[in-house]
Amino acid sequence: MPKMKTHSATKKRFKKLKNKIKFSHAGKRHLLSKKSAKRKRHLRQDSTLCTADVHRIARLLPNS
């Protein structure tokens, strides 16, 4: 059976930590004038994936 290829879109959006997966929030690229300062400040912070989705996303990421 051949090796499974890394999913390129997933590789760009997620970062694998020891036992978690880190990602950046969406919605902070444009149309920022209508968003409140509090909302933009919270979008700056990285977040971790919930445990139910970790296995699904980890399969698409490279082993390293």
Sine and cosine of phi, psi and omega as CSV:
sin_phi,cos_phi,sin_psi,cos_psi,sin_omega,cos_omega
0.00,0.00,0.73,-0.68,-0.03,-1.00
-0.95,0.31,0.30,-0.95,0.04,-1.00
-0.92,0.40,0.49,-0.87,0.05,-1.00
-0.99,0.11,0.74,-0.67,-0.02,-1.00
-0.98,0.21,0.48,-0.88,0.09,-1.00
-0.96,0.29,0.68,-0.74,0.04,-1.00
-0.99,0.14,0.90,-0.43,-0.16,-0.99
-0.90,0.44,-0.63,0.78,0.00,-1.00
-0.91,0.41,-0.63,0.77,0.02,-1.00
-0.92,0.39,-0.62,0.78,0.01,-1.00
-0.87,0.50,-0.58,0.82,-0.02,-1.00
-0.98,0.21,-0.45,0.89,-0.15,-0.99
-0.99,-0.15,-0.39,0.92,-0.10,-1.00
-0.82,-0.58,0.49,-0.87,0.05,-1.00
-0.80,-0.60,0.78,-0.62,-0.04,-1.00
-1.00,0.10,0.80,-0.60,0.11,-0.99
-0.98,-0.20,-0.25,-0.97,-0.06,-1.00
-0.86,0.52,-0.83,0.56,0.03,-1.00
-0.69,-0.72,0.36,0.93,0.03,-1.00
-0.72,-0.69,0.19,-0.98,0.09,-1.00
-0.80,-0.60,0.80,-0.60,-0.08,-1.00
-0.99,-0.17,0.60,-0.80,0.06,-1.00
-0.56,-0.83,0.29,-0.96,0.00,-1.00
-0.98,-0.22,0.53,-0.84,-0.04,-1.00
-0.96,0.29,0.48,-0.88,0.07,-1.00
-1.00,0.00,0.30,-0.95,0.13,-0.99
1.00,-0.04,0.41,0.91,0.00,-1.00
-0.81,-0.59,0.33,0.94,-0.05,-1.00
-1.00,-0.05,-0.66,0.75,-0.07,-1.00
-0.50,-0.86,0.12,-0.99,-0.08,-1.00
0.84,0.55,0.68,0.73,-0.07,-1.00
-0.99,0.11,-0.27,0.96,-0.08,-1.00
-0.92,0.38,-0.51,0.86,0.00,-1.00
-0.99,0.12,-0.21,0.98,-0.02,-1.00
-1.00,0.01,0.60,-0.80,-0.03,-1.00
-0.95,0.30,0.34,-0.94,0.00,-1.00
-0.89,0.46,-0.61,0.79,0.01,-1.00
-0.90,0.44,-0.68,0.73,0.00,-1.00
-0.90,0.43,-0.69,0.73,0.01,-1.00
-0.92,0.39,-0.59,0.81,0.02,-1.00
-0.91,0.42,-0.65,0.76,0.01,-1.00
-0.95,0.30,-0.48,0.88,0.05,-1.00
-0.94,0.34,-0.39,0.92,0.00,-1.00
-0.92,0.39,-0.50,0.87,-0.08,-1.00
-0.97,0.26,0.66,-0.75,0.12,-0.99
-0.97,0.24,0.41,-0.91,-0.02,-1.00
-0.76,-0.65,0.27,-0.96,0.05,-1.00
-0.95,-0.31,0.52,-0.86,-0.03,-1.00
-0.95,0.32,0.56,-0.83,0.04,-1.00
-0.93,0.37,0.44,-0.90,-0.13,-0.99
-0.89,0.45,-0.44,0.90,0.00,-1.00
-0.92,0.39,-0.50,0.87,-0.06,-1.00
-0.99,-0.12,-0.16,0.99,-0.11,-0.99
-0.87,0.49,-0.72,0.70,-0.06,-1.00
-0.90,0.44,-0.64,0.77,-0.03,-1.00
-0.91,0.41,-0.68,0.73,-0.02,-1.00
-0.97,0.23,-0.58,0.82,-0.03,-1.00
-0.89,0.45,-0.50,0.87,0.04,-1.00
-0.91,0.42,-0.48,0.88,-0.04,-1.00
-1.00,0.06,-0.28,0.96,-0.03,-1.00
-1.00,0.03,0.40,-0.92,0.05,-1.00
-0.93,0.37,0.31,-0.95,-0.04,-1.00
-0.94,0.33,-0.45,0.89,-0.06,-1.00
-0.97,0.26,0.00,0.00,0.00,0.00
